[in-house]
Amino acid sequence: MVTQVKDVMGVVAIAVHRQATFTELVATMRRFKVSAVAVIDTDRHVIGMVSEDDLLLKETGTSYGEPLFEGRRRQHEPERVAGLTAQEIMTSPALTVTAETPIREAARLMHDHRIKQLPVVAPTSGKITGTVHQVDLLKVLDRWAPDILADVAAAIARLHLDTRTLAITVDDGAVRVGVRLTRRSQAAQLAEAGRRIEGVVDLEVDAIYDHDDQTRTHPIPPACMPI
């Protein structure tokens, strides 16, 4: 079963309205001990995000962190430095997820954009329903090795592979599977199934196979006959 954002998210939607002042933004971040807040309109739709880096930019005119959406932020920095409200300071559009988003996808978004939290929105209305934090995802991804081992073995069993030749090791989320397979294509199936398991950060399949069903064979053209 794939763990989704709804399984780990906080029910508190950390957000401010578009007219929130600089002081209100700082107070909200301090109150909830977060590094960013969502900016919403009157209908609770997320229209942007304000981060600590945005506030530093506003105060000093210099961005100290790793900016989100580098090109767009650089382009609009003069206006944002002069801004007085959340709507004028924020980065827009905001990255969001839904409650049904797999936590692996949410983690990838956070890693790629160097952020520690994401607003959670309803898929139909787009209204904010909560917030998911990096630490929430790490609680799931940092799993005990025997649990990962059991899930990998179960995934292999569902593929109806011969488990008698199976050897699995787990080291800090990196899984190595040694197995004898009937067909070469089964190795890719095994790898795909294993990488879906929560807590598996890398998976390597070391397989011996009886039949290579992925090698294309081409008919040998007939020899040219002299006229």
C-alpha positions in Angstrom: 0.0 0.0 0.0 1.4 3.4 -1.0 1.4 5.9 1.9 -0.2 9.2 0.9 0.0 12.7 2.3 -3.3 12.3 4.2 -1.6 9.6 6.3 1.0 12.0 7.7 -0.2 15.6 7.1 -1.0 18.1 9.8 -4.6 19.2 10.1 -3.6 22.8 10.7 -3.5 24.8 7.5 -0.7 27.3 8.1 -1.7 30.3 6.0 -2.3 34.0 5.9 -4.5 36.2 3.8 -3.1 38.2 1.0 -3.3 41.5 2.9 -1.2 40.2 5.8 1.6 42.6 6.8 5.3 41.9 7.2 4.9 41.8 11.0 2.0 39.4 10.7 4.0 37.1 8.5 6.9 37.0 11.0 4.5 36.4 13.9 2.8 33.5 12.1 6.1 31.8 11.3 7.3 32.2 14.9 4.0 31.0 16.3 3.9 27.8 14.3 7.7 27.4 14.1 7.8 27.1 10.3 10.0 28.5 7.6 7.2 29.5 5.2 3.4 30.2 5.1 0.9 29.8 2.4 -0.9 32.9 1.1 -4.7 32.4 0.5 -7.5 34.5 -1.0 -10.9 35.0 0.5 -12.1 31.6 -0.8 -9.1 29.8 0.8 -7.4 29.1 -2.5 -3.6 29.1 -2.2 -2.2 31.9 -4.4 1.5 31.9 -3.3 4.0 31.2 -0.6 6.1 33.5 1.6 9.3 32.0 3.0 11.9 33.2 5.5 14.1 34.0 2.4 11.4 36.3 1.1 11.3 38.2 4.3 15.1 38.5 4.3 14.9 39.8 0.8 12.3 42.3 1.9 14.4 43.6 4.8 17.8 43.6 3.2 17.3 43.5 -0.5 19.5 40.3 -0.6 18.4 36.7 -0.9 20.4 34.5 1.4 18.7 31.1 0.8 18.3 28.9 -2.2 15.5 30.7 -4.1 12.5 28.8 -5.4 11.8 29.2 -9.1 15.1 31.1 -9.6 14.4 32.9 -12.8 11.0 34.2 -11.9 12.0 35.3 -8.4 15.0 37.2 -9.7 12.9 39.0 -12.3 10.4 40.2 -9.8 12.8 40.9 -6.9 12.6 44.8 -7.1 8.8 44.7 -6.8 8.9 42.3 -4.0 11.5 44.3 -2.0 9.1 47.2 -2.2 6.1 45.1 -1.3 4.1 45.8 2.0 1.7 42.8 2.0 1.9 39.0 1.7 0.5 39.3 -1.9 3.3 41.7 -2.9 6.1 39.7 -1.2 5.1 36.1 -2.0 6.4 33.8 -4.6 3.6 32.6 -7.0 2.2 30.2 -8.0 2.7 28.0 -5.0 3.7 24.4 -5.1 0.8 22.3 -3.6 -0.2 18.7 -3.1 -3.4 16.9 -2.4 -4.2 14.5 0.4 -4.0 11.7 -2.1 -0.5 12.6 -3.3 2.0 9.8 -2.6 4.5 10.9 0.1 7.4 10.0 -2.3 6.1 12.6 -4.8 5.7 15.2 -2.0 9.3 14.4 -0.8 10.6 14.8 -4.3 9.0 18.2 -4.6 10.5 19.4 -1.3 13.9 18.1 -2.3 13.9 19.5 -5.8 12.7 23.0 -4.7 14.6 23.0 -1.4 11.5 23.6 0.8 10.4 22.0 4.0 6.6 22.1 3.8 3.8 22.1 1.3 0.2 23.3 1.4 -2.4 20.5 1.0 -5.4 21.5 -1.1 -8.6 19.8 -2.0 -8.4 18.3 -5.5 -11.8 19.7 -6.7 -12.1 23.1 -5.0 -8.4 23.9 -4.6 -9.0 25.1 -1.1 -6.3 24.6 1.5 -7.0 21.8 3.9 -3.7 21.3 5.8 0.0 21.4 5.7 2.6 18.6 5.2 6.1 19.1 6.6 9.3 17.4 5.7 9.6 15.9 9.2 6.2 14.2 8.6 7.5 12.5 5.5 10.8 11.4 7.2 8.8 9.6 9.9 7.5 7.2 7.2 10.6 7.1 5.0 13.0 6.3 7.8 11.8 2.7 8.4 13.3 -0.1 10.3 15.3 -2.4 8.1 13.4 -5.7 9.0 10.2 -4.0 8.0 11.6 -3.0 4.6 13.0 -6.5 4.2 9.6 -8.1 4.9 7.9 -5.8 2.4 10.4 -6.5 -0.3 10.1 -10.2 0.2 6.3 -9.9 0.0 6.5 -7.9 -3.2 8.7 -10.6 -4.8 6.3 -13.3 -3.7 3.4 -11.4 -5.4 5.4 -11.6 -8.7 5.5 -15.5 -8.2 9.2 -15.6 -8.4 11.2 -18.5 -6.9 12.1 -17.3 -3.4 14.4 -20.2 -2.8 17.2 -18.5 -4.7 16.5 -15.1 -3.0 19.0 -13.1 -1.0 18.0 -9.6 0.3 20.1 -7.1 2.2 19.0 -3.7 3.5 21.5 -0.9 4.5 20.1 2.6 5.3 17.2 2.1 2.9 19.4 0.8 0.1 18.2 -2.6 -0.9 20.1 -5.3 -2.8 18.3 -8.3 -4.2 20.2 -11.4 -5.4 17.9 -13.8 -7.3 17.7 -16.4 -10.1 15.0 -15.6 -12.6 13.4 -17.5 -15.4 13.3 -14.4 -17.7 15.5 -11.3 -17.8 12.4 -9.0 -18.0 11.4 -10.1 -14.5 14.3 -8.1 -13.1 12.7 -4.8 -14.2 9.4 -5.9 -12.7 11.1 -6.7 -9.4 12.9 -3.4 -9.3 9.7 -1.4 -10.0 7.8 -3.3 -7.3 10.6 -2.8 -4.8 11.0 0.9 -5.4 7.3 1.5 -4.6 7.9 0.3 -1.0 8.1 3.1 1.6 11.6 3.5 3.0 13.4 2.1 0.0 15.7 4.9 -1.2 17.6 2.7 -3.7 17.2 -0.8 -5.1 19.7 -2.9 -7.0 18.8 -6.2 -8.6 21.6 -8.7 -9.1 20.0 -11.4 -11.1 20.9 -14.6 -13.0 18.3 -15.4 -15.6 17.7 -18.5 -17.7 16.2 -16.8 -20.7 17.0 -13.3 -22.2 13.6 -12.2 -23.5 14.8 -8.6 -24.0 17.3 -9.2 -26.7 15.9 -8.5 -30.1 16.7 -10.9 -32.8 16.7 -9.8 -36.4 16.4 -12.2 -39.4 19.5 -12.6 -41.4 19.0 -11.1 -44.9 19.5 -13.5 -47.7 22.9 -13.3 -49.5 23.0 -11.2 -52.6 22.9 -13.3 -55.7 24.8 -12.1 -58.7 22.7 -11.4 -61.8 
